[in-house]
Amino acid sequence: MHLENAALSLRRTIAILALLTASGWAERAAADDWDRGHRFAGGYFMIGWSALRLDDLNTALAAHGYPQFDESSLSLGGGGHFTVGRLVLGGQGHGYLSESRDSYLPTGTYRTSLTAGAGFFDIGYQLVQGGRARLACLVGLGGGGVQLKRVDLRGPTFEDVLSDPGRSAELTTTGFLLDLGVSVDVLTRRVGHHDMFGGPLVGVRAGYILSPVKGDWKLGDRDIAGGPRIGVEGAYVRALLGFGGGR
């Protein structure tokens, strides 16, 4: 318990420091770069690898005979941002996909699946700009959730469903998230007219998502006690593909 409290305090401290850092970036960008005339905006599709910290959940599943989930998953999503001077503002959203697992228990055969999603408002500071390449440090503030679904694979009749509607269950948990990342994007082809330019954009974004505040599990609208405390937390690397332009 003491270790859990210490870890929670550390995460909250990191979150506060990140917010203070983001505020400093924004103030510096607004003061130094607003009048320099640099503008850029881009939108992109994102695909990549993401990790989820599932130790507590996997331990709870194994204790009841269910197979464990891999902590690596495919993430799909999209985002966009714009810059004024060196200040970066934007947003992003992602869905996490993992394989389902079948379990053969004395009470029957079940299929369990795990999905997750997250969304962020991003603020950051652009370290490198101009030309085709840009490098930025970003802090994302947002939320996300995890859904654990169990389906009874026995083939029920219509009467079975009416008499035992609890054959399947969906458990969900949500929480506050903090994304600390670095983004690099490049215009593969720069097409310009006077002082305007644009073109296809590719890039890479990498970082770590913290879950300083984790919510309780719910079954529908009902709170469920005693569940493992997990969130959409872990490292990630994603590829960007889209279009951008500015002046």
ABEGO torsion letter per residue (X at the ends): XAAAAAAAAAAAAAAAAAAAAAAAAAAAAAAAAAAAGBBBBBBBBBBEBBBBBAAAAAAAAAAAGBBBBBABBBBBBBBBBBBBEABBBBBBBBBBBBBBBBBBBAAEBBBBBBBBBBBBBBBBBBABBEEABBBBBBBBBBBBBBBBBBBBABBBBAAAAAABAAABBBBBBBBBBBBBBBBBBBBABBBBBEABBBEBBBBBBBEBBBBABBBBBBBEABBBBGBBBBBBBEBBBBBBBBBBBEX
